[in-house]
Amino acid sequence: MTLDALGGLRQDLSGDALAYRPLPRLAPDSPALRFLPRRLRPHAGLLPHAAIGFLALVTFLLGFDRIDDSFGPVALVSCLLPTAAVLLTVSRPATAFWLSIGSTPFVAYLSGYDGWPWTPNSFAAHLFVLVIVALRTGPRAAAWMWLITAAYATFTSFFLSMGSGYGFNGAEMLFVSALFLLVIAVVQTRRQAAREVTAQQTVTAVERSKRTLLEERTTIARELHDVVAHHMSVVAIQAEAAPYRVENPPPELEQAFLTIRENAVAALTELRRILGVVRAEDYEAPDAPQPTLADLDGLVANVREAGLAVDLTVTGAVRDLPQGVELSAYRIVQEALSNVLRHAPGAPAKVEVSHVLGGLGLRIANGPARGLVKPSPGAGHGITGMRERVTMLGGEMTDGPTEDGGYEVAVFVPVQREGADQ
């Protein structure tokens, strides 16, 4: 622990005592400039530098006011050393602290003031330096500066006493500086904690988004696994049964169906091996067939029973679509209506299914929330899942609020016509 503490001292104050660390300009959106009008903020970047210059001027005037004789070398040294320490905090904060603490006895001796070890100007300068350096570094450096100041005040009190005619002001320095540094340390600690919380929240949000994306992809993979596995099983069974439906089939035909069946079984085995890993341990394949667009009437009826006023419109020439498209379209409508129930309770909704020449169009829109039921926050899965399904099918999706305060999801999925060139 002692070695760690000494390492902190070396890092903050002694190791790079002469290091050049210029005070940066304030950004226009800095919280320190909130009190200024917005039009003046871009021009107030040097406000901290101006404040330090003002404190240096105060320090100089305090020292010059105590000089009774004519302006000479003694007055110059006693006025300029504390002033230089304050100004040095702009570029070399550690150097400024050591200059302030080291010049204190010389300034007190040269000024002949009845105060020990700090004269009025060196007292003010040291306080200014402690505050500025603490603001520019951190609580650890502030603690070290106060301890060094306390050690210096104790040393001068016992070994460099100037006699009873001089009042000792070390206690006042330690008390006042402790108050200032304590307030600064508390403020900096709270700001650091707030930054860490914000950073952690950002990381958590990113991780939650990634986890949501993976969960949706896993769900899609499970469903597609069931769909494809079903079709491959049907192909294998039909290929095995086909030769028995023809009397005296030629050997070439039997061999062709046998090859088809073997390939279907091999593909099914490989599919289960690869895609089966996405199933959770507690996942059970559904007993009923996967839903399609033909099941939308039942979905809408269930949603209406839950209190949602929804209209379903189907346009165009209805035709059979690939089962993956049918399933994804059904899931998109299902998730969109679930979002309406959660985020806009009491709002009317419209579902439009358009069978067009080049594919399938979906539009789910709702108005603003109505009634006394408050919207409930979602887990962020809905839009992500819909986008994943649309991307998987090579389609396009747009979503966003509408002018009347509602929300709209529009999807187009390209579907190649049967018989078209592959």
LINRABEL-V272072 format. One record per residue. N is the residue number from 1. PSI is psi as a letter, one per 30 degrees, with the letter a starting at -180 (999 if undefined). OMEGA is omega as a letter, one per 20 degrees, with the letter a starting at -180 (* if undefined). Layout:
BEGIN
n=N psi=PSI omega=OMEGA
n=N psi=PSI omega=OMEGA
END
This chain:
BEGIN
n=1 psi=e omega=a
n=2 psi=e omega=r
n=3 psi=e omega=r
n=4 psi=e omega=r
n=5 psi=e omega=r
n=6 psi=e omega=r
n=7 psi=e omega=r
n=8 psi=e omega=r
n=9 psi=e omega=a
n=10 psi=e omega=a
n=11 psi=e omega=a
n=12 psi=e omega=a
n=13 psi=e omega=a
n=14 psi=e omega=a
n=15 psi=e omega=a
n=16 psi=h omega=a
n=17 psi=f omega=a
n=18 psi=g omega=a
n=19 psi=k omega=r
n=20 psi=j omega=a
n=21 psi=i omega=a
n=22 psi=k omega=r
n=23 psi=k omega=a
n=24 psi=l omega=r
n=25 psi=l omega=r
n=26 psi=k omega=r
n=27 psi=l omega=r
n=28 psi=f omega=r
n=29 psi=g omega=a
n=30 psi=k omega=r
n=31 psi=f omega=a
n=32 psi=f omega=a
n=33 psi=g omega=a
n=34 psi=f omega=a
n=35 psi=f omega=a
n=36 psi=l omega=r
n=37 psi=k omega=a
n=38 psi=e omega=a
n=39 psi=f omega=a
n=40 psi=f omega=a
n=41 psi=e omega=r
n=42 psi=f omega=a
n=43 psi=g omega=a
n=44 psi=g omega=a
n=45 psi=f omega=a
n=46 psi=g omega=r
n=47 psi=e omega=r
n=48 psi=e omega=r
n=49 psi=e omega=r
n=50 psi=e omega=r
n=51 psi=e omega=r
n=52 psi=e omega=r
n=53 psi=e omega=r
n=54 psi=e omega=r
n=55 psi=e omega=r
n=56 psi=e omega=r
n=57 psi=e omega=r
n=58 psi=e omega=r
n=59 psi=e omega=r
n=60 psi=e omega=a
n=61 psi=e omega=r
n=62 psi=e omega=r
n=63 psi=e omega=a
n=64 psi=f omega=a
n=65 psi=f omega=a
n=66 psi=f omega=a
n=67 psi=j omega=a
n=68 psi=f omega=a
n=69 psi=a omega=r
n=70 psi=l omega=a
n=71 psi=j omega=a
n=72 psi=a omega=a
n=73 psi=e omega=a
n=74 psi=e omega=r
n=75 psi=e omega=a
n=76 psi=e omega=a
n=77 psi=e omega=a
n=78 psi=f omega=r
n=79 psi=e omega=a
n=80 psi=f omega=a
n=81 psi=e omega=r
n=82 psi=e omega=r
n=83 psi=e omega=r
n=84 psi=e omega=r
n=85 psi=e omega=r
n=86 psi=e omega=a
n=87 psi=e omega=a
n=88 psi=f omega=r
n=89 psi=f omega=r
n=90 psi=e omega=a
n=91 psi=e omega=a
n=92 psi=i omega=a
n=93 psi=e omega=r
n=94 psi=e omega=r
n=95 psi=e omega=r
n=96 psi=e omega=r
n=97 psi=e omega=a
n=98 psi=e omega=r
n=99 psi=e omega=a
n=100 psi=e omega=a
n=101 psi=e omega=a
n=102 psi=f omega=a
n=103 psi=f omega=a
n=104 psi=e omega=a
n=105 psi=e omega=a
n=106 psi=e omega=r
n=107 psi=e omega=r
n=108 psi=e omega=a
n=109 psi=e omega=a
n=110 psi=e omega=a
n=111 psi=f omega=a
n=112 psi=g omega=a
n=113 psi=k omega=a
n=114 psi=h omega=r
n=115 psi=k omega=a
n=116 psi=k omega=j
n=117 psi=g omega=a
n=118 psi=k omega=r
n=119 psi=l omega=a
n=120 psi=e omega=a
n=121 psi=e omega=r
n=122 psi=e omega=r
n=123 psi=e omega=r
n=124 psi=e omega=a
n=125 psi=e omega=a
n=126 psi=e omega=r
n=127 psi=e omega=r
n=128 psi=e omega=a
n=129 psi=e omega=r
n=130 psi=e omega=a
n=131 psi=e omega=a
n=132 psi=e omega=a
n=133 psi=e omega=r
n=134 psi=e omega=r
n=135 psi=e omega=a
n=136 psi=f omega=a
n=137 psi=d omega=a
n=138 psi=l omega=a
n=139 psi=e omega=a
n=140 psi=e omega=r
n=141 psi=e omega=r
n=142 psi=e omega=r
n=143 psi=e omega=r
n=144 psi=e omega=r
n=145 psi=e omega=r
n=146 psi=e omega=r
n=147 psi=e omega=r
n=148 psi=e omega=r
n=149 psi=e omega=r
n=150 psi=e omega=r
n=151 psi=e omega=r
n=152 psi=e omega=r
n=153 psi=e omega=r
n=154 psi=e omega=r
n=155 psi=e omega=a
n=156 psi=f omega=a
n=157 psi=e omega=a
n=158 psi=e omega=a
n=159 psi=f omega=a
n=160 psi=h omega=a
n=161 psi=k omega=a
n=162 psi=g omega=r
n=163 psi=l omega=a
n=164 psi=f omega=a
n=165 psi=f omega=a
n=166 psi=k omega=r
n=167 psi=k omega=r
n=168 psi=k omega=a
n=169 psi=g omega=r
n=170 psi=e omega=r
n=171 psi=e omega=r
n=172 psi=e omega=r
n=173 psi=e omega=a
n=174 psi=e omega=a
n=175 psi=e omega=a
n=176 psi=e omega=a
n=177 psi=e omega=r
n=178 psi=e omega=r
n=179 psi=e omega=a
n=180 psi=e omega=a
n=181 psi=e omega=r
n=182 psi=e omega=r
n=183 psi=e omega=a
n=184 psi=e omega=a
n=185 psi=e omega=r
n=186 psi=e omega=a
n=187 psi=e omega=a
n=188 psi=e omega=r
n=189 psi=e omega=r
n=190 psi=e omega=r
n=191 psi=e omega=r
n=192 psi=e omega=r
n=193 psi=e omega=r
n=194 psi=e omega=r
n=195 psi=e omega=r
n=196 psi=e omega=r
n=197 psi=e omega=r
n=198 psi=e omega=r
n=199 psi=e omega=r
n=200 psi=e omega=r
n=201 psi=e omega=r
n=202 psi=e omega=r
n=203 psi=e omega=r
n=204 psi=e omega=r
n=205 psi=e omega=r
n=206 psi=e omega=r
n=207 psi=e omega=r
n=208 psi=e omega=r
n=209 psi=e omega=r
n=210 psi=e omega=a
n=211 psi=e omega=r
n=212 psi=e omega=r
n=213 psi=e omega=r
n=214 psi=e omega=r
n=215 psi=e omega=r
n=216 psi=e omega=r
n=217 psi=e omega=r
n=218 psi=e omega=r
n=219 psi=e omega=r
n=220 psi=e omega=a
n=221 psi=e omega=r
n=222 psi=e omega=a
n=223 psi=e omega=r
n=224 psi=e omega=r
n=225 psi=e omega=a
n=226 psi=e omega=a
n=227 psi=e omega=a
n=228 psi=e omega=r
n=229 psi=e omega=r
n=230 psi=e omega=a
n=231 psi=e omega=r
n=232 psi=e omega=r
n=233 psi=e omega=r
n=234 psi=e omega=r
n=235 psi=e omega=a
n=236 psi=e omega=a
n=237 psi=e omega=a
n=238 psi=e omega=r
n=239 psi=e omega=r
n=240 psi=e omega=a
n=241 psi=f omega=a
n=242 psi=e omega=a
n=243 psi=f omega=a
n=244 psi=f omega=r
n=245 psi=f omega=a
n=246 psi=k omega=r
n=247 psi=k omega=r
n=248 psi=h omega=r
n=249 psi=k omega=r
n=250 psi=l omega=a
n=251 psi=e omega=r
n=252 psi=e omega=r
n=253 psi=e omega=r
n=254 psi=e omega=r
n=255 psi=e omega=r
n=256 psi=e omega=r
n=257 psi=e omega=r
n=258 psi=e omega=r
n=259 psi=e omega=r
n=260 psi=e omega=a
n=261 psi=e omega=a
n=262 psi=e omega=r
n=263 psi=e omega=r
n=264 psi=e omega=r
n=265 psi=e omega=r
n=266 psi=e omega=r
n=267 psi=e omega=r
n=268 psi=e omega=r
n=269 psi=e omega=r
n=270 psi=e omega=r
n=271 psi=e omega=r
n=272 psi=e omega=a
n=273 psi=e omega=a
n=274 psi=e omega=a
n=275 psi=f omega=a
n=276 psi=f omega=a
n=277 psi=f omega=a
n=278 psi=f omega=r
n=279 psi=k omega=r
n=280 psi=l omega=a
n=281 psi=e omega=a
n=282 psi=g omega=a
n=283 psi=k omega=r
n=284 psi=k omega=r
n=285 psi=k omega=a
n=286 psi=k omega=r
n=287 psi=e omega=a
n=288 psi=l omega=r
n=289 psi=l omega=r
n=290 psi=k omega=a
n=291 psi=l omega=r
n=292 psi=a omega=r
n=293 psi=f omega=r
n=294 psi=f omega=a
n=295 psi=g omega=a
n=296 psi=e omega=r
n=297 psi=e omega=r
n=298 psi=e omega=r
n=299 psi=e omega=r
n=300 psi=e omega=r
n=301 psi=e omega=r
n=302 psi=e omega=a
n=303 psi=e omega=r
n=304 psi=e omega=r
n=305 psi=f omega=r
n=306 psi=f omega=r
n=307 psi=g omega=a
n=308 psi=k omega=r
n=309 psi=j omega=a
n=310 psi=k omega=r
n=311 psi=k omega=r
n=312 psi=k omega=r
n=313 psi=k omega=r
n=314 psi=k omega=a
n=315 psi=l omega=r
n=316 psi=l omega=a
n=317 psi=j omega=a
n=318 psi=k omega=a
n=319 psi=l omega=r
n=320 psi=k omega=r
n=321 psi=l omega=r
n=322 psi=k omega=a
n=323 psi=e omega=r
n=324 psi=e omega=r
n=325 psi=e omega=r
n=326 psi=e omega=a
n=327 psi=e omega=a
n=328 psi=e omega=r
n=329 psi=e omega=r
n=330 psi=e omega=a
n=331 psi=e omega=r
n=332 psi=e omega=r
n=333 psi=e omega=a
n=334 psi=e omega=a
n=335 psi=e omega=r
n=336 psi=e omega=r
n=337 psi=e omega=r
n=338 psi=e omega=r
n=339 psi=e omega=r
n=340 psi=e omega=r
n=341 psi=e omega=a
n=342 psi=e omega=a
n=343 psi=f omega=a
n=344 psi=i omega=a
n=345 psi=k omega=a
n=346 psi=f omega=a
n=347 psi=k omega=r
n=348 psi=l omega=a
n=349 psi=l omega=r
n=350 psi=k omega=r
n=351 psi=k omega=a
n=352 psi=k omega=r
n=353 psi=j omega=a
n=354 psi=j omega=r
n=355 psi=j omega=a
n=356 psi=l omega=a
n=357 psi=e omega=a
n=358 psi=f omega=a
n=359 psi=b omega=a
n=360 psi=k omega=r
n=361 psi=k omega=r
n=362 psi=k omega=r
n=363 psi=k omega=r
n=364 psi=j omega=a
n=365 psi=k omega=r
n=366 psi=l omega=r
n=367 psi=a omega=r
n=368 psi=l omega=a
n=369 psi=k omega=r
n=370 psi=l omega=r
n=371 psi=a omega=a
n=372 psi=f omega=a
n=373 psi=k omega=a
n=374 psi=k omega=r
n=375 psi=k omega=r
n=376 psi=k omega=a
n=377 psi=k omega=r
n=378 psi=l omega=a
n=379 psi=f omega=r
n=380 psi=g omega=a
n=381 psi=f omega=a
n=382 psi=d omega=a
n=383 psi=e omega=r
n=384 psi=e omega=r
n=385 psi=e omega=r
n=386 psi=e omega=a
n=387 psi=e omega=r
n=388 psi=e omega=a
n=389 psi=e omega=a
n=390 psi=e omega=r
n=391 psi=e omega=r
n=392 psi=e omega=a
n=393 psi=g omega=r
n=394 psi=g omega=a
n=395 psi=a omega=a
n=396 psi=k omega=a
n=397 psi=k omega=r
n=398 psi=k omega=r
n=399 psi=l omega=r
n=400 psi=l omega=a
n=401 psi=l omega=r
n=402 psi=l omega=a
n=403 psi=f omega=a
n=404 psi=g omega=r
n=405 psi=g omega=r
n=406 psi=a omega=a
n=407 psi=k omega=a
n=408 psi=k omega=r
n=409 psi=k omega=a
n=410 psi=k omega=a
n=411 psi=k omega=r
n=412 psi=k omega=r
n=413 psi=j omega=r
n=414 psi=k omega=r
n=415 psi=k omega=a
n=416 psi=k omega=r
n=417 psi=k omega=r
n=418 psi=k omega=r
n=419 psi=f omega=r
n=420 psi=l omega=a
n=421 psi=k omega=r
n=422 psi=999 omega=*
END
